[in-house]
Amino acid sequence: MKYNIYIFLNTLNYCSFEHKT
């Protein structure tokens, strides 16, 4: 379950980075 949260956070971070660029 913990891994799932990590992936979710990673996806959010990636989206934020893409938006920032």
mmCIF entry with sequence, helices, sheets and N, C-alpha, C, O atoms, coordinates in Angstrom:
data_MODEL
# 
_entry.id   MODEL 
# 
_entity.id                         1 
_entity.type                       polymer 
_entity.pdbx_number_of_molecules   1 
# 
_entity_poly.entity_id                      1 
_entity_poly.type                           'polypeptide(L)' 
_entity_poly.nstd_linkage                   no 
_entity_poly.nstd_monomer                   no 
_entity_poly.pdbx_seq_one_letter_code       MKYNIYIFLNTLNYCSFEHKT 
_entity_poly.pdbx_seq_one_letter_code_can   MKYNIYIFLNTLNYCSFEHKT 
_entity_poly.pdbx_strand_id                 A 
# 
loop_
_entity_poly_seq.entity_id 
_entity_poly_seq.num 
_entity_poly_seq.mon_id 
_entity_poly_seq.hetero 
1 1  MET n 
1 2  LYS n 
1 3  TYR n 
1 4  ASN n 
1 5  ILE n 
1 6  TYR n 
1 7  ILE n 
1 8  PHE n 
1 9  LEU n 
1 10 ASN n 
1 11 THR n 
1 12 LEU n 
1 13 ASN n 
1 14 TYR n 
1 15 CYS n 
1 16 SER n 
1 17 PHE n 
1 18 GLU n 
1 19 HIS n 
1 20 LYS n 
1 21 THR n 
# 
_struct_asym.id          A 
_struct_asym.entity_id   1 
# 
_struct_conf.conf_type_id            HELX_P 
_struct_conf.id                      HELX_P1 
_struct_conf.pdbx_PDB_helix_id       AA1 
_struct_conf.beg_label_comp_id       LYS 
_struct_conf.beg_label_asym_id       A 
_struct_conf.beg_label_seq_id        2 
_struct_conf.pdbx_beg_PDB_ins_code   ? 
_struct_conf.end_label_comp_id       LYS 
_struct_conf.end_label_asym_id       A 
_struct_conf.end_label_seq_id        20 
_struct_conf.pdbx_end_PDB_ins_code   ? 
_struct_conf.beg_auth_comp_id        LYS 
_struct_conf.beg_auth_asym_id        A 
_struct_conf.beg_auth_seq_id         2 
_struct_conf.end_auth_comp_id        LYS 
_struct_conf.end_auth_asym_id        A 
_struct_conf.end_auth_seq_id         20 
_struct_conf.pdbx_PDB_helix_class    1 
_struct_conf.details                 ? 
_struct_conf.pdbx_PDB_helix_length   19 
# 
_struct_conf_type.id          HELX_P 
_struct_conf_type.criteria    ? 
_struct_conf_type.reference   ? 
# 
loop_
_atom_site.group_PDB 
_atom_site.id 
_atom_site.type_symbol 
_atom_site.label_atom_id 
_atom_site.label_alt_id 
_atom_site.label_comp_id 
_atom_site.label_asym_id 
_atom_site.label_entity_id 
_atom_site.label_seq_id 
_atom_site.pdbx_PDB_ins_code 
_atom_site.Cartn_x 
_atom_site.Cartn_y 
_atom_site.Cartn_z 
_atom_site.occupancy 
_atom_site.B_iso_or_equiv 
_atom_site.pdbx_formal_charge 
_atom_site.auth_seq_id 
_atom_site.auth_comp_id 
_atom_site.auth_asym_id 
_atom_site.auth_atom_id 
_atom_site.pdbx_PDB_model_num 
ATOM 1  N N  . MET A 1 1  ? 0.846 -1.195 0.000   1.00 0.00 ? 1  MET A N  1 
ATOM 2  C CA . MET A 1 1  ? 0.000 0.000  0.000   1.00 0.00 ? 1  MET A CA 1 
ATOM 3  C C  . MET A 1 1  ? 0.893 1.261  0.000   1.00 0.00 ? 1  MET A C  1 
ATOM 4  O O  . MET A 1 1  ? 0.612 2.252  -0.675  1.00 0.00 ? 1  MET A O  1 
ATOM 5  N N  . LYS A 1 2  ? 1.963 1.175  0.778   1.00 0.00 ? 2  LYS A N  1 
ATOM 6  C CA . LYS A 1 2  ? 2.854 2.330  0.876   1.00 0.00 ? 2  LYS A CA 1 
ATOM 7  C C  . LYS A 1 2  ? 3.456 2.673  -0.491  1.00 0.00 ? 2  LYS A C  1 
ATOM 8  O O  . LYS A 1 2  ? 3.643 3.842  -0.826  1.00 0.00 ? 2  LYS A O  1 
ATOM 9  N N  . TYR A 1 3  ? 3.749 1.647  -1.255  1.00 0.00 ? 3  TYR A N  1 
ATOM 10 C CA . TYR A 1 3  ? 4.343 1.861  -2.566  1.00 0.00 ? 3  TYR A CA 1 
ATOM 11 C C  . TYR A 1 3  ? 3.395 2.619  -3.488  1.00 0.00 ? 3  TYR A C  1 
ATOM 12 O O  . TYR A 1 3  ? 3.808 3.464  -4.281  1.00 0.00 ? 3  TYR A O  1 
ATOM 13 N N  . ASN A 1 4  ? 2.108 2.290  -3.359  1.00 0.00 ? 4  ASN A N  1 
ATOM 14 C CA . ASN A 1 4  ? 1.099 2.945  -4.174  1.00 0.00 ? 4  ASN A CA 1 
ATOM 15 C C  . ASN A 1 4  ? 1.107 4.446  -3.932  1.00 0.00 ? 4  ASN A C  1 
ATOM 16 O O  . ASN A 1 4  ? 0.998 5.236  -4.870  1.00 0.00 ? 4  ASN A O  1 
ATOM 17 N N  . ILE A 1 5  ? 1.237 4.832  -2.678  1.00 0.00 ? 5  ILE A N  1 
ATOM 18 C CA . ILE A 1 5  ? 1.243 6.255  -2.329  1.00 0.00 ? 5  ILE A CA 1 
ATOM 19 C C  . ILE A 1 5  ? 2.472 6.917  -2.950  1.00 0.00 ? 5  ILE A C  1 
ATOM 20 O O  . ILE A 1 5  ? 2.397 8.039  -3.452  1.00 0.00 ? 5  ILE A O  1 
ATOM 21 N N  . TYR A 1 6  ? 3.583 6.224  -2.912  1.00 0.00 ? 6  TYR A N  1 
ATOM 22 C CA . TYR A 1 6  ? 4.817 6.763  -3.470  1.00 0.00 ? 6  TYR A CA 1 
ATOM 23 C C  . TYR A 1 6  ? 4.655 7.038  -4.966  1.00 0.00 ? 6  TYR A C  1 
ATOM 24 O O  . TYR A 1 6  ? 5.080 8.079  -5.469  1.00 0.00 ? 6  TYR A O  1 
ATOM 25 N N  . ILE A 1 7  ? 4.041 6.099  -5.657  1.00 0.00 ? 7  ILE A N  1 
ATOM 26 C CA . ILE A 1 7  ? 3.810 6.258  -7.097  1.00 0.00 ? 7  ILE A CA 1 
ATOM 27 C C  . ILE A 1 7  ? 2.883 7.444  -7.343  1.00 0.00 ? 7  ILE A C  1 
ATOM 28 O O  . ILE A 1 7  ? 3.081 8.223  -8.275  1.00 0.00 ? 7  ILE A O  1 
ATOM 29 N N  . PHE A 1 8  ? 1.872 7.564  -6.492  1.00 0.00 ? 8  PHE A N  1 
ATOM 30 C CA . PHE A 1 8  ? 0.925 8.665  -6.646  1.00 0.00 ? 8  PHE A CA 1 
ATOM 31 C C  . PHE A 1 8  ? 1.634 10.002 -6.493  1.00 0.00 ? 8  PHE A C  1 
ATOM 32 O O  . PHE A 1 8  ? 1.423 10.924 -7.280  1.00 0.00 ? 8  PHE A O  1 
ATOM 33 N N  . LEU A 1 9  ? 2.468 10.094 -5.481  1.00 0.00 ? 9  LEU A N  1 
ATOM 34 C CA . LEU A 1 9  ? 3.213 11.339 -5.237  1.00 0.00 ? 9  LEU A CA 1 
ATOM 35 C C  . LEU A 1 9  ? 4.161 11.625 -6.390  1.00 0.00 ? 9  LEU A C  1 
ATOM 36 O O  . LEU A 1 9  ? 4.310 12.769 -6.818  1.00 0.00 ? 9  LEU A O  1 
ATOM 37 N N  . ASN A 1 10 ? 4.788 10.594 -6.879  1.00 0.00 ? 10 ASN A N  1 
ATOM 38 C CA . ASN A 1 10 ? 5.704 10.748 -8.001  1.00 0.00 ? 10 ASN A CA 1 
ATOM 39 C C  . ASN A 1 10 ? 4.971 11.267 -9.225  1.00 0.00 ? 10 ASN A C  1 
ATOM 40 O O  . ASN A 1 10 ? 5.474 12.143 -9.929  1.00 0.00 ? 10 ASN A O  1 
ATOM 41 N N  . THR A 1 11 ? 3.788 10.733 -9.482  1.00 0.00 ? 11 THR A N  1 
ATOM 42 C CA . THR A 1 11 ? 2.995 11.171 -10.623 1.00 0.00 ? 11 THR A CA 1 
ATOM 43 C C  . THR A 1 11 ? 2.623 12.635 -10.481 1.00 0.00 ? 11 THR A C  1 
ATOM 44 O O  . THR A 1 11 ? 2.683 13.396 -11.447 1.00 0.00 ? 11 THR A O  1 
ATOM 45 N N  . LEU A 1 12 ? 2.240 13.029 -9.274  1.00 0.00 ? 12 LEU A N  1 
ATOM 46 C CA . LEU A 1 12 ? 1.868 14.427 -9.027  1.00 0.00 ? 12 LEU A CA 1 
ATOM 47 C C  . LEU A 1 12 ? 3.061 15.336 -9.254  1.00 0.00 ? 12 LEU A C  1 
ATOM 48 O O  . LEU A 1 12 ? 2.941 16.394 -9.871  1.00 0.00 ? 12 LEU A O  1 
ATOM 49 N N  . ASN A 1 13 ? 4.201 14.923 -8.756  1.00 0.00 ? 13 ASN A N  1 
ATOM 50 C CA . ASN A 1 13 ? 5.420 15.705 -8.931  1.00 0.00 ? 13 ASN A CA 1 
ATOM 51 C C  . ASN A 1 13 ? 5.759 15.845 -10.411 1.00 0.00 ? 13 ASN A C  1 
ATOM 52 O O  . ASN A 1 13 ? 6.152 16.920 -10.863 1.00 0.00 ? 13 ASN A O  1 
ATOM 53 N N  . TYR A 1 14 ? 5.608 14.772 -11.152 1.00 0.00 ? 14 TYR A N  1 
ATOM 54 C CA . TYR A 1 14 ? 5.902 14.781 -12.580 1.00 0.00 ? 14 TYR A CA 1 
ATOM 55 C C  . TYR A 1 14 ? 4.972 15.750 -13.306 1.00 0.00 ? 14 TYR A C  1 
ATOM 56 O O  . TYR A 1 14 ? 5.404 16.517 -14.167 1.00 0.00 ? 14 TYR A O  1 
ATOM 57 N N  . CYS A 1 15 ? 3.690 15.705 -12.946 1.00 0.00 ? 15 CYS A N  1 
ATOM 58 C CA . CYS A 1 15 ? 2.700 16.596 -13.557 1.00 0.00 ? 15 CYS A CA 1 
ATOM 59 C C  . CYS A 1 15 ? 3.062 18.051 -13.264 1.00 0.00 ? 15 CYS A C  1 
ATOM 60 O O  . CYS A 1 15 ? 2.982 18.911 -14.141 1.00 0.00 ? 15 CYS A O  1 
ATOM 61 N N  . SER A 1 16 ? 3.456 18.308 -12.036 1.00 0.00 ? 16 SER A N  1 
ATOM 62 C CA . SER A 1 16 ? 3.818 19.666 -11.626 1.00 0.00 ? 16 SER A CA 1 
ATOM 63 C C  . SER A 1 16 ? 5.039 20.142 -12.423 1.00 0.00 ? 16 SER A C  1 
ATOM 64 O O  . SER A 1 16 ? 5.092 21.283 -12.882 1.00 0.00 ? 16 SER A O  1 
ATOM 65 N N  . PHE A 1 17 ? 5.992 19.266 -12.572 1.00 0.00 ? 17 PHE A N  1 
ATOM 66 C CA . PHE A 1 17 ? 7.206 19.607 -13.307 1.00 0.00 ? 17 PHE A CA 1 
ATOM 67 C C  . PHE A 1 17 ? 6.877 19.908 -14.772 1.00 0.00 ? 17 PHE A C  1 
ATOM 68 O O  . PHE A 1 17 ? 7.388 20.872 -15.343 1.00 0.00 ? 17 PHE A O  1 
ATOM 69 N N  . GLU A 1 18 ? 6.041 19.098 -15.359 1.00 0.00 ? 18 GLU A N  1 
ATOM 70 C CA . GLU A 1 18 ? 5.661 19.291 -16.764 1.00 0.00 ? 18 GLU A CA 1 
ATOM 71 C C  . GLU A 1 18 ? 4.941 20.627 -16.921 1.00 0.00 ? 18 GLU A C  1 
ATOM 72 O O  . GLU A 1 18 ? 5.137 21.340 -17.905 1.00 0.00 ? 18 GLU A O  1 
ATOM 73 N N  . HIS A 1 19 ? 4.123 20.947 -15.956 1.00 0.00 ? 19 HIS A N  1 
ATOM 74 C CA . HIS A 1 19 ? 3.374 22.199 -16.017 1.00 0.00 ? 19 HIS A CA 1 
ATOM 75 C C  . HIS A 1 19 ? 4.299 23.406 -15.869 1.00 0.00 ? 19 HIS A C  1 
ATOM 76 O O  . HIS A 1 19 ? 4.125 24.436 -16.519 1.00 0.00 ? 19 HIS A O  1 
ATOM 77 N N  . LYS A 1 20 ? 5.283 23.240 -14.995 1.00 0.00 ? 20 LYS A N  1 
ATOM 78 C CA . LYS A 1 20 ? 6.223 24.329 -14.741 1.00 0.00 ? 20 LYS A CA 1 
ATOM 79 C C  . LYS A 1 20 ? 7.065 24.610 -15.985 1.00 0.00 ? 20 LYS A C  1 
ATOM 80 O O  . LYS A 1 20 ? 7.361 25.765 -16.294 1.00 0.00 ? 20 LYS A O  1 
ATOM 81 N N  . THR A 1 21 ? 7.439 23.572 -16.679 1.00 0.00 ? 21 THR A N  1 
ATOM 82 C CA . THR A 1 21 ? 8.292 23.720 -17.855 1.00 0.00 ? 21 THR A CA 1 
ATOM 83 C C  . THR A 1 21 ? 7.551 24.459 -18.959 1.00 0.00 ? 21 THR A C  1 
ATOM 84 O O  . THR A 1 21 ? 8.107 24.681 -20.034 1.00 0.00 ? 21 THR A O  1 
# 
